[in-house]
Each structure stands twice: as C-alpha cells, then as structure tokens.
Amino acid sequence: MGHDVVDVAVFAEQLAEPGSRMRALFSVREVRQASDRARQKNDGEAVHLAAKWAGKEAFLKAWCDYLGDAPYPFTLDNFPWPEIEILDDSRGVPHVSLGKGAASVFQTDYANSADGARYSSAYSPASDNGPYTVMQERRNARSAQRSTIGAGSMPHIHISLSHDGPIASAVVTISVE
C-alpha cells in the first residue's frame, strides 16, 4: 500500500515557479484532464494536478512495498513520472495507467515475485484508446483468465484520490486477484 499527501498551495507555487519542471512530470492527457476538471468545478488546475501527483507518489510507494526486499527498479531521479498516468475513466473514476516502459518493468517485477511464479499472463500497458477502454480491456482479460483453470492475473492497481481545502491525498494498493 502507498499513501501520499500534498499541500495544494505549495504544489501550485512549484508549478508556477519559472523554470520549474513539475509540469513535465505529467502526461499531456493528465494535464488536459486536470484543466477540464478545473473548468467544470470552477477551481484551479493545481488542485487536480496535486491529487494526480499524490497518486503518482502513492503508486511509487505501493510498488516499493510490493517489491519487499527486492531491489527497486528506479531511483527518484530516473523514475518515469509521465509514464505513470493517473487518469479518470468516463465516469470520473481514477485509474493508474502505465506507459509501455513502466509496464514492462512492472511486469518483470511481477514475474520475478512470488506471486508471478504462481501465475502467468500478459499485462496490457496503456494505449491511445483512453483509460476507460484500457481498464475495460484489463477487466475483460481478467475475466477470461479466471475462466481458465489454474490461470491468475497480473496485479491490479487500486487508487483513491481526494482533495479537501488545502490538502490533496491518494492511496494506492496493489493486489493479485
């Protein structure tokens, strides 16, 4: 499990700081969703990006927790932040969508874990079809795997985002279903 809390005002200052690389840590789709949500809610983009940032940090912590004593595949300096997308589906439900590079490393970590030794399957990385389609494809793939005797599935990433007043928060769990 991973959890992170972000001070929205401090995060907004970092986003606005000249020469800041904070915005580059998000994908184009994440920034677009945050901007759209800010317009719909009549609040600032920073609130929504702060929640997505908390989600990315919580995912990193959950991944490290999942690895246990195994070596971490990335450092904070080379972690592929834009490839870890926190995207809402068509119902507004957030999901973690891994880009191809991050998905490949995640799959390798899973295959090398005790859970991966028990199960075998393919992991579907993010596609250009949007998070809802990606999540639906994963759901369908898991259903198909469950119908095969002895088959398991890749770890499922669960995420919850929240922001209230000056704080944005996220919790991520990784489970094998």
Steps between C-alpha positions, in 0.01 A plus 500: 500500500612854434365831627597859429381844606570822307468859620306654208629857553865391508442278197337792311805717577732229365291474181510877449870541579697619192712217363314239705495149356193397700264520202732271300437225756144467368381361167307716255186300582540563874540875451204510262279312748607726787427811292160367393411406858607845627270666246210271598550553873593870478820446693870493422686252284759462778242334729444221248866465403590483871261206541654330195848567642397344831378202295835463324689519831260253663545260206879519536469420871258212435731358231798515738289336772395229253866429418586440864874434531556482122704783346303799376498536121529882510635780712312825556727656236415254221144401590284533184250746652313587175457126424310449824174666402220567744199524270125505555275272302175620341329480842765715670657203681880528521727219377875451475603452138857385435689601186683229307836542674354510851261213420790288377697555821189443712434174313861389553479581871177301521646202311794495741277519807354207691157586356637503146651156545153367575325670209571577138325754279557802281466855627327757284686833516336834430368562152376803311141382552469679832490370855142370491574276203827387657325418828220318317756297303674407826169405661411282201847342502469420872157344443640285221794396718271402787309269269821309424583238761814590692547841337554816705539861408743785525480715809209739500575860597229664712508878553297751695554876469362777717545871552341713765601857565879533503580127481499242219540135589526160331507137606618221268492126558632225277323166522515170317152384410 
